[in-house]
Amino acid sequence: MNSFDAGIIGGGLAGLTFSIQLAKAGHSVVLFETHTYPFHKVCGEYISMESWPFLQRLGVPLDDLHLPRINQFRISSPKGSLFSTKLKPGGFGISRYTLDHLLAGIAREAGVMVLDGTKVDSVSWTGSSHEISAGNKTYSVKIAAGTYGKRSNLDRNLNRDFFLNPKPALSEWMGIKYHVNSDIAENQIELHNFEDGYCGISRVDLGRTCMCYLVRSKKLKEAGGDVNVLEEAVLMRNPFLRDYFYKYPSLYESPKAISQINFQKKSAIENHILMAGDAAGLIPPLSGNGMSMAMNASAMLAPLASDFLTGKLDRENLEQSYATQWEQKFSSRIRSGRLIQSWFGNPVLTEVLIGSANVIPGLAKGLISLTHGKEF
């Protein structure tokens, strides 16, 4: 049996950054990722500036990548009413294809055993450690972390409530992402509403633009399961989106898609597995800050995990400390994200919201502050 201090299930931002921190602290780490790096993910690809210092500390050469720095925000209603404002503290654009690949390389250099292209079949608790079954092998780990994203068969195996008892209003969503060539200003992020959904558009690295939208699954069913019909019949009723879909050709043969997105409350601890990122709680991707939250959670968890592995904390205190800190740091941001999402995609509410923001500029500033955190 292969033995490690930590086993991390999922190689997204939370998993990769957590693995790097533990490895640099001298711990043995194995990380499992189903896909093979580099690969694309459905993601808004806007990251708030709160994450910039953290990524630099890990060794990501952000300054050398000449990334778009985003400090302007535009939002429209389904009918095309528009509101614009400065975005503070703002953010930057980088594709997950680029960022995850860079982090995977840094993790390997730090000594992490990165097993990409490897699916985890099961995780079992022995009473003092976990055994992870993956790729016809078994790995014994003192700490198991679940960083596998929005949804996994492991959620079913763990009998997680959001998976077994989905609430339609919070669970029946899907996401679609394109990379396109566009002439959108490099410092601008746009959010365009349509009935039962919204589309974020902003520049990323290598001159590309990310167009990623979230829509209720029922809309695709009404379109006969055809994404092109959905976009023509629903999204393009918004005049901005109609213009963009006609003007900006996709760089993919087909869009990247993910279904069954669930915004229900989740637990940060399941069967002694430490959850981080979307596996611990999914914030509506209004501006990409789920990515910052995932990395922030890893920064919060890493010193606690290291203290446990060096005997300074027992398991009970590790789990209690992490669950408490996670709740204190992120629960209000998730609640705020759910509230704002309940407004977006509603033709009447978005029209009222945009009209109010044009009259009361402080309203937009307050909403933006609810979804952005402090540097970590």
C-alpha positions as CSV (number, residue, x, y, z in Angstrom):
1,M,0.0,0.0,0.0
2,N,1.2,3.5,-0.9
3,S,1.3,5.8,2.2
4,F,1.2,9.6,2.2
5,D,0.6,12.3,4.7
6,A,-2.2,13.7,2.6
7,G,-4.3,12.6,-0.3
8,I,-6.1,15.2,-2.3
9,I,-9.0,14.2,-4.5
10,G,-9.4,16.8,-7.3
11,G,-6.8,18.9,-9.1
12,G,-8.5,22.2,-9.4
13,L,-7.5,25.4,-7.7
14,A,-8.2,24.3,-4.2
15,G,-6.5,20.9,-4.6
16,L,-3.4,22.2,-6.4
17,T,-2.8,25.1,-4.1
18,F,-3.4,23.0,-1.0
19,S,-1.0,20.3,-2.3
20,I,1.8,22.9,-3.0
21,Q,1.6,24.4,0.5
22,L,1.7,21.0,2.2
23,A,4.6,19.8,0.1
24,K,6.6,23.0,0.7
25,A,6.0,22.4,4.4
26,G,7.7,19.0,4.1
27,H,4.8,16.7,3.9
28,S,4.3,13.8,1.5
29,V,1.3,14.5,-0.8
30,V,-0.5,12.6,-3.5
31,L,-3.1,14.4,-5.7
32,F,-5.7,12.7,-8.0
33,E,-7.2,14.4,-11.0
34,T,-9.5,12.6,-13.5
35,H,-8.4,14.7,-16.5
36,T,-4.9,15.1,-17.9
37,Y,-3.3,18.6,-17.7
38,P,-3.7,20.9,-19.5
39,F,-7.5,20.9,-20.0
40,H,-10.4,23.4,-20.2
41,K,-13.0,23.9,-17.5
42,V,-16.4,25.6,-17.5
43,C,-15.4,28.7,-15.6
44,G,-15.9,32.5,-15.7
45,E,-12.0,32.9,-15.5
46,Y,-12.2,36.3,-13.7
47,I,-10.3,36.2,-10.4
48,S,-10.5,39.0,-7.9
49,M,-7.3,40.7,-6.8
50,E,-7.5,39.2,-3.4
51,S,-5.8,36.1,-4.8
52,W,-2.9,37.8,-6.6
53,P,-0.4,37.9,-3.7
54,F,-1.2,34.3,-2.8
55,L,-0.6,33.0,-6.3
56,Q,2.7,34.9,-6.5
57,R,3.9,33.3,-3.2
58,L,3.2,29.9,-4.6
59,G,5.4,30.7,-7.6
60,V,2.9,31.6,-10.4
61,P,4.7,34.2,-12.6
62,L,1.6,36.5,-12.9
63,D,3.6,39.6,-13.8
64,D,5.3,37.7,-16.7
65,L,2.0,36.5,-18.1
66,H,0.8,40.1,-19.0
67,L,-2.7,39.3,-17.9
68,P,-5.7,41.6,-18.4
69,R,-6.3,43.7,-15.3
70,I,-10.0,44.3,-14.9
71,N,-11.4,47.4,-13.2
72,Q,-14.6,48.2,-15.1
73,F,-18.0,46.5,-14.8
74,R,-21.0,46.6,-17.1
75,I,-24.3,44.8,-16.5
76,S,-27.4,44.7,-18.7
77,S,-31.0,43.5,-18.3
78,P,-32.6,41.0,-20.8
79,K,-34.1,44.1,-22.6
80,G,-30.7,45.8,-22.8
81,S,-30.9,48.4,-20.1
82,L,-27.3,49.0,-19.1
83,F,-25.4,50.1,-16.0
84,S,-21.6,50.7,-15.8
85,T,-19.3,51.3,-12.8
86,K,-15.7,51.0,-11.6
87,L,-14.9,47.6,-10.1
88,K,-13.0,47.8,-6.9
89,P,-10.7,46.0,-6.0
90,G,-11.1,44.6,-9.4
91,G,-9.4,41.4,-10.8
92,F,-7.5,39.8,-13.6
93,G,-8.3,37.3,-16.3
94,I,-6.6,34.0,-16.9
95,S,-7.9,30.8,-18.4
96,R,-8.1,27.7,-16.3
97,Y,-6.3,25.8,-19.0
98,T,-3.2,28.0,-18.3
99,L,-3.5,28.5,-14.5
100,D,-4.2,24.9,-13.6
101,H,-1.4,23.7,-15.8
102,L,1.1,26.1,-14.2
103,L,0.0,25.1,-10.7
104,A,0.3,21.4,-11.6
105,G,3.9,22.0,-12.7
106,I,4.7,23.9,-9.5
107,A,3.1,21.1,-7.5
108,R,5.3,18.5,-9.2
109,E,8.4,20.6,-8.6
110,A,7.5,20.8,-4.9
111,G,7.4,17.0,-4.7
112,V,3.7,16.3,-5.0
113,M,2.8,13.1,-6.7
114,V,0.4,14.4,-9.3
115,L,-1.7,11.5,-10.7
116,D,-3.6,13.2,-13.5
117,G,-5.7,11.0,-15.7
118,T,-6.6,9.0,-12.5
119,K,-10.1,8.6,-11.2
120,V,-10.8,7.9,-7.5
121,D,-13.2,5.0,-7.1
122,S,-13.7,5.1,-3.4
123,V,-12.6,6.6,-0.1
124,S,-12.9,4.7,3.2
125,W,-12.3,5.7,6.8
126,T,-10.3,3.2,8.8
127,G,-10.8,4.8,12.2
128,S,-7.5,6.7,12.2
129,S,-6.8,7.3,8.5
130,H,-8.3,7.1,5.0
131,E,-7.8,4.6,2.2
132,I,-8.2,5.9,-1.3
133,S,-8.8,3.5,-4.1
134,A,-7.7,4.8,-7.5
135,G,-6.3,3.2,-10.7
136,N,-6.3,-0.3,-9.3
137,K,-4.1,0.8,-6.3
138,T,-4.8,1.7,-2.7
139,Y,-3.3,4.7,-1.0
140,S,-3.2,5.2,2.8
141,V,-3.4,8.8,3.8
142,K,-3.4,10.5,7.2
143,I,-5.5,13.4,5.8
144,A,-8.0,13.2,2.9
145,A,-9.1,16.4,1.2
146,G,-12.1,16.6,-1.2
147,T,-11.4,19.3,-3.8
148,Y,-13.2,17.6,-6.7
149,G,-15.5,20.4,-7.7
150,K,-19.2,20.9,-8.0
151,R,-20.4,17.3,-8.1
152,S,-18.9,13.8,-8.0
153,N,-20.0,10.2,-7.5
154,L,-18.1,10.5,-4.2
155,D,-20.9,12.8,-3.1
156,R,-23.4,9.9,-3.6
157,N,-21.1,7.5,-1.8
158,L,-20.8,9.9,1.2
159,N,-24.7,10.3,1.3
160,R,-24.3,14.1,1.1
161,D,-27.7,15.7,1.5
162,F,-27.4,18.1,-1.4
163,F,-26.8,15.2,-3.7
164,L,-29.5,12.9,-2.4
165,N,-32.2,15.6,-1.8
166,P,-31.7,18.2,-4.5
167,K,-33.9,21.3,-4.3
168,P,-34.9,22.3,-7.9
169,A,-34.5,26.1,-7.4
170,L,-30.9,25.6,-6.4
171,S,-29.8,22.5,-8.2
172,E,-31.2,22.6,-11.8
173,W,-28.6,24.8,-13.5
174,M,-26.0,24.2,-16.2
175,G,-23.0,26.1,-17.5
176,I,-21.6,26.7,-21.0
177,K,-18.3,28.2,-21.8
178,Y,-16.6,29.5,-25.0
179,H,-13.3,31.1,-25.8
180,V,-13.7,33.7,-28.5
181,N,-11.8,36.4,-30.3
182,S,-13.3,39.8,-29.4
183,D,-12.7,43.5,-29.3
184,I,-14.1,43.9,-25.7
185,A,-11.9,46.3,-23.7
186,E,-9.2,44.4,-21.8
187,N,-10.0,46.1,-18.5
188,Q,-13.7,45.3,-18.6
189,I,-16.0,42.5,-17.4
190,E,-19.6,42.4,-18.6
191,L,-22.6,40.5,-17.2
192,H,-25.6,40.3,-19.5
193,N,-28.9,38.9,-18.2
194,F,-31.4,36.8,-20.1
195,E,-34.5,35.0,-19.0
196,D,-33.4,32.4,-16.4
197,G,-29.7,33.0,-16.7
198,Y,-26.8,35.4,-17.2
199,C,-23.6,35.5,-19.3
200,G,-20.2,36.8,-18.1
201,I,-17.7,38.1,-20.7
202,S,-14.1,39.2,-20.0
203,R,-10.6,38.9,-21.5
204,V,-8.1,36.3,-20.4
205,D,-4.5,35.4,-21.4
206,L,-3.2,35.1,-25.0
207,G,-5.7,37.6,-26.3
208,R,-8.7,35.4,-25.8
209,T,-12.1,36.3,-24.4
210,C,-14.1,34.0,-22.1
211,M,-17.8,33.9,-22.6
212,C,-19.4,31.7,-19.9
213,Y,-23.1,31.6,-19.1
214,L,-25.3,29.9,-16.5
215,V,-28.8,28.9,-17.3
216,R,-31.6,26.9,-15.8
217,S,-31.6,23.4,-17.2
218,K,-35.3,23.6,-18.1
219,K,-34.4,26.2,-20.8
220,L,-32.2,23.6,-22.6
221,K,-35.0,21.1,-22.4
222,E,-37.4,23.6,-23.9
223,A,-34.9,24.1,-26.7
224,G,-34.9,20.4,-27.5
225,G,-31.5,19.8,-26.0
226,D,-29.9,22.0,-28.7
227,V,-27.5,24.6,-27.4
228,N,-27.7,26.6,-30.6
229,V,-31.5,26.8,-30.4
230,L,-31.2,27.8,-26.7
231,E,-28.8,30.7,-27.5
232,E,-30.9,31.9,-30.5
233,A,-34.2,31.7,-28.7
234,V,-33.2,32.9,-25.2
235,L,-29.8,34.5,-24.9
236,M,-30.0,36.5,-28.1
237,R,-33.1,38.4,-26.9
238,N,-30.6,40.5,-25.0
239,P,-29.3,42.9,-27.7
240,F,-25.7,42.8,-26.4
241,L,-25.6,39.0,-26.5
242,R,-27.1,38.9,-29.9
243,D,-24.4,41.2,-31.2
244,Y,-21.6,39.2,-29.5
245,F,-22.7,35.8,-30.6
246,Y,-22.9,36.9,-34.2
247,K,-19.6,38.9,-34.1
248,Y,-17.3,36.7,-32.0
249,P,-16.5,33.3,-33.4
250,S,-15.8,30.4,-31.0
251,L,-12.3,29.0,-30.8
252,Y,-13.7,25.6,-29.9
253,E,-15.4,23.1,-32.2
254,S,-18.1,22.8,-29.6
255,P,-18.7,24.6,-26.3
256,K,-17.6,23.3,-22.9
257,A,-20.6,22.3,-20.8
258,I,-21.4,21.2,-17.3
259,S,-24.8,20.2,-16.0
260,Q,-26.5,19.6,-12.6
261,I,-24.8,22.6,-11.0
262,N,-26.0,22.7,-7.4
263,F,-26.0,25.8,-5.1
264,Q,-27.4,24.1,-2.0
265,K,-25.6,24.3,1.4
266,K,-22.8,21.8,1.8
267,S,-20.7,20.7,4.8
268,A,-16.9,21.4,5.0
269,I,-16.4,18.0,6.7
270,E,-17.8,14.7,5.5
271,N,-16.7,11.4,7.0
272,H,-13.5,13.1,8.2
273,I,-12.7,14.3,4.6
274,L,-11.8,18.0,4.6
275,M,-13.8,19.7,1.8
276,A,-12.6,22.8,0.0
277,G,-13.6,24.8,-3.1
278,D,-16.9,23.9,-4.8
279,A,-17.0,20.6,-2.9
280,A,-17.4,22.6,0.4
281,G,-19.9,25.2,-0.9
282,L,-20.6,26.6,-4.4
283,I,-20.9,30.4,-4.7
284,P,-22.9,31.5,-7.7
285,P,-20.3,32.4,-10.3
286,L,-21.3,36.0,-10.8
287,S,-17.7,37.3,-11.0
288,G,-15.5,34.3,-10.7
289,N,-14.9,34.6,-7.0
290,G,-15.5,30.9,-6.4
291,M,-12.0,30.6,-7.6
292,S,-10.7,33.0,-5.0
293,M,-12.7,31.3,-2.3
294,A,-11.2,27.9,-3.3
295,M,-7.7,29.2,-3.0
296,N,-8.4,31.1,0.2
297,A,-9.8,27.9,1.7
298,S,-6.6,26.1,0.9
299,A,-4.6,28.9,2.5
300,M,-6.7,28.6,5.6
301,L,-6.6,24.7,5.7
302,A,-2.9,24.2,5.0
303,P,-1.4,25.4,8.3
304,L,-4.1,23.5,10.2
305,A,-3.3,20.3,8.3
306,S,0.4,20.8,8.9
307,D,-0.2,21.3,12.6
308,F,-2.1,18.0,12.7
309,L,0.6,16.2,10.7
310,T,3.3,17.4,13.1
311,G,1.3,16.5,16.2
312,K,0.3,20.0,17.3
313,L,-3.4,19.4,16.7
314,D,-5.5,16.2,17.1
315,R,-8.1,15.3,14.5
316,E,-11.0,16.6,16.4
317,N,-9.5,20.0,16.8
318,L,-8.4,20.1,13.2
319,E,-11.9,19.4,11.9
320,Q,-13.6,21.8,14.4
321,S,-11.1,24.6,13.6
322,Y,-11.5,24.2,9.9
323,A,-15.3,24.0,9.9
324,T,-15.5,27.0,12.2
325,Q,-13.1,29.1,10.1
326,W,-14.7,28.1,6.9
327,E,-18.1,29.2,8.1
328,Q,-16.9,32.5,9.4
329,K,-15.0,33.4,6.3
330,F,-17.3,32.2,3.5
331,S,-20.9,31.6,4.6
332,S,-22.0,35.2,4.2
333,R,-20.4,35.5,0.7
334,I,-22.3,32.4,-0.4
335,R,-25.6,33.6,1.0
336,S,-25.0,37.0,-0.7
337,G,-24.2,35.2,-4.0
338,R,-27.4,33.1,-3.8
339,L,-29.4,36.3,-3.1
340,I,-28.0,38.2,-6.0
341,Q,-28.4,35.1,-8.3
342,S,-32.1,35.0,-7.3
343,W,-32.4,38.4,-8.9
344,F,-30.4,37.8,-12.0
345,G,-32.2,36.1,-14.9
346,N,-35.5,37.6,-13.7
347,P,-36.5,40.2,-16.4
348,V,-38.5,42.4,-14.0
349,L,-36.0,42.3,-11.1
350,T,-33.0,43.0,-13.2
351,E,-34.7,45.9,-14.9
352,V,-35.5,47.4,-11.4
353,L,-32.0,46.6,-10.1
354,I,-30.2,48.3,-13.0
355,G,-32.6,51.3,-12.9
356,S,-32.0,51.7,-9.2
357,A,-28.2,51.4,-9.6
358,N,-28.2,54.2,-12.2
359,V,-30.1,56.4,-9.6
360,I,-28.2,55.2,-6.5
361,P,-24.5,54.5,-7.5
362,G,-23.8,53.2,-4.0
363,L,-26.1,50.2,-4.5
364,A,-23.7,48.6,-7.0
365,K,-20.7,49.3,-4.8
366,G,-22.4,47.5,-1.9
367,L,-23.4,44.5,-4.0
368,I,-19.8,44.2,-5.4
369,S,-18.3,44.3,-1.9
370,L,-20.5,41.4,-0.9
371,T,-18.8,39.1,-3.4
372,H,-15.2,40.2,-3.0
373,G,-12.9,39.5,-0.1
374,K,-9.6,40.8,1.4
375,E,-6.2,39.8,0.2
376,F,-4.8,36.6,1.7
